[in-house]
Amino acid sequence: MNHPYHLINGRVATDPSVFRARPGQPIWLRIINAGADTAFRVGLTGHPMTLTHTDGFPIVPVRTDTVLLGLGERYDAIVTAGDGVFGLVAEPEGKRGRALAVLSTSPSADPAAARHAPALSGSVATADRLAAADSVTLPARRPDVELTARLTGTMMRYDWTINGERYPDITPLRVTRGQSVRLRFVNDSSMWHPMHLHGHTFGLVRPDGVPGARKDTVNVLPRSSVDVIWSPTIPAPECFTATTAITWRWG
């Protein structure tokens, strides 16, 4: 779905928020994708950034020019402010337009100059390439159970199912408290799907064997799959939802 405007902190690109700092000052960016159906590529023009956290969990720091945020994802990044006026740009994936804020470190510079910031370029960081910091890496265990959540539906009516079933008429996927669970999300649709475990976090499974990022939300791209490892530890009658929902039964 295309939208007439994309916003940063509630403001359109023609009337952006202006952040002020001093040249050489380190800046902590907390980037949140609060959009309902749009992924964004985000960067501060002329500045590399160092990613430090995703969804609140520390990662092995990654230096990049831009970061790709799916729906509901959050990233923390550190940048060192240059001298001048710069655009903090969020470009929607596969859509027209952009969102914009301004970083100004020069009292004499006109913040309006950043409205014409160039398109983002350079390296792009994505969640599947990140590694969890040792302090938040989940214990390595052989999975006790392996499950699949197949995501299907139509974009025309936003009619989504998991394993062919619509909430609340679903067949529970059964796990037991304390088990190590490997869950595969398979996206058979042409839309991004944000998947979230209520009350739990999980570790992404990377093909190279390095423990992936610790997260609470992962976006499954169209016609692709993502594996996560988690352990159910908090009894609850309903603790898994996503675009549709699955109910986990305990016991």
N, C-alpha and C positions, 0 to 999 in steps of 0.2 A: 504494500500500500504506500503510495506517495503522499507526502504531507506538504502543505504550503510553507511551513516554517520548521526549522530545527533550532532548539534552544540550548543555551548554557546558562544555568542559574536563572532560568525563566525569561531570558532576554534574547531578542532576535539579533541576527548578525549586523543589521543596520543601526542598532542601538545597543552595543555590547557592554557587558561589565568590564571595568578597567581595574586591574590589580597593579599596585605600585610596589616597587622594591628598589634596592640599590644595586648598581653593577657589581658583580662578583658575589652577591649574596646567595647562599643556598636556599632553595625554595622547595617546600614539600607540597606536592600535588596529590590530592585525593580525588580520583576520577571515578565517577559512578554513572553507569548507564541505567537511567531510570525510564528509558523508552519502553513502549508497549510492544513494538514489533520491528525495531530498527537496531541493527548493529552499527557501531561507529569505529572508525579509525581515528585516533587522537594523537596529536603532536603539537609541540610548541616550536614554531618556525625558527630555524637557525640554532636550535638547541638539541643536543642529544639528551636523553633522560636515562636514569638508572632505576629500573623497577625493583622494588623492595618487598612488596606484599601483594597478594591477590586474595580477595574476599576476607581480608583481615589477617591472613596467615603469612608469615615470612617465607620468602623464597631465597634461593641462591641468587644474589643480585645479577641482573641482566642489563647491559647497556644497549640501548636501541634508539632509533629515531622516532618511531611511532609504536602504538600499542593498539591491538584490535580488541574491542570490548563487545561481547554479546550481551543479550538482554539480562539484566540483573547482576552482571559482573562488576566487581570493584577492583581497582588497582591503586597502589600507592607508588609514587615516583619522586625522585629527587632530581632537580635541575639546578644549575648554577647560572644565575641571571647574567645576560649580556648587557651591553650598553646600547640603549635605544628603545624602540617600540616594536613589539612582536605579537603575532597572532597565535592564540591558543585555539587550534582548529579541530573540529570534529566533523569528519566526512562520513555521511551515511553510506554503508555498503550497498551497491546496486541501486542507488536512488539519486535523485537530483538534489542540489542545494548543499548547504553546510551550516554548521553552528560555529559561533565565533565568540571568544572573549579576548581581552587585550592585556598584555603585560607591558608596563611602561617603567623604565628605569631612568628616564631623562626628563627632568622637569620642563625643559624647553621644547620637547618633541610633541607633535600632535597625535594623540591616540587614534584619530581617524585614519591615519596612514596605514594602520594594521588591517583595516577592512579589506585591503587589496592583497592580503597575504597570499603567497603562491600556494598551489596545490601541494599536499603532503607528498613526500618522497623519501627514499632511503629504506632502512631496515624496518621490518614489522615484527613485533613480538606477539606470539599467540600462546594461549594457555597450555597447549599440548607440548610445547617445547621447554616449559619451565620445570625446575626441580625444587622440591620442598627443602627448606632449611632443616638441619638435623633435629632441631628442637621440636618440630611439628611433624616429622616423618612417622607414619603409622608403622607399627611393628610388622616385620616381614613374616607372613604366615601362609601356609598352603590353604587355599579357600576350602571351607567346609561345604559350600554350596555355590553353584553358578546359576545365575538367572538372566533372562533376556526380557527387556521391555522394548517392544517393536512399536515405533511411532508412525501412525498413519493418519490419513484424513485429507480434507480438501481445503485449499486456500480460499475458494470462492465464498464458502459459508463459515469459514473458521470452525469446521466440524472435525474435531480431533479425537483420536482413539489411541489407547495403548493395548497392544495385543488384540486389536480388533474390537475392543469393548469400551463403552462410554460410561463414565461415572454417573450415577452410583451403581449401575448394573455391571459389576466387575467380578472377576475370579481372583481372589487374593493370591499373591505370591507369598509363600510361607517361609519364614525364617525363625530362628530361635535366638533368644538373647545370648550374646557372647560368641556367636558364630562369626567366622570370617566369611564375608559374602563378596563374591565377584559379580558385578552387575554390568551387563552390556546393554547400552542404549543403541538401538538401530533405527536410524531415521530414514524411512522410505518415502518421505514427503519432499516437497521442493521449498520448504520453509525452515528457518532456524528454529530449534526447539530448546528453550532453557529448562534444564532439569535440576530439581532441588529436593533434598531430603530434609523434611521438617525434623528439627531436633537433633540432626546428625551432620557430620561432615564426612568427607571421603577423600581418598587419594587417587589421583589420576594414574592410570597404568600407561607407561611409556613403552614403545616397542624396544627401546635399547636397554631396558631393565633398570634404568635409573628411576628412583621413586619420584613420581610426578608431583605436581603442586597439590597442596592440601586446600580443598575448596568446599564451599557449600552449594555452589551453582556451577553447572557446566553447560555450555551451549553445544548442541549436536548439530553440525552443519548438514545441509540437504544431501541426501544419498550417501551418508557416511555413518560411522559408528564410533562410540567412545566407551571404553571400559573403565570402571572405577572399583576400588576396594573399600569396603567399610565394615563396621561391626555394630550390629544393633545392641545398644546398651541401655536405652531409656524406654521402658514399656509404655506403649501408647496405642489406643485403638486405631488411630489414623495418623500416620507420621510421614507419609510419602505423597507429595503432590507435584504436579508439573503442569503442563498445558492441560492435561487431563489429570486423573488421579489414580493412584493404586493404594489400597489399604493393606497394611502389613498386619498379619495375625501373629500373635506371640504365643509360644508354647511348644 
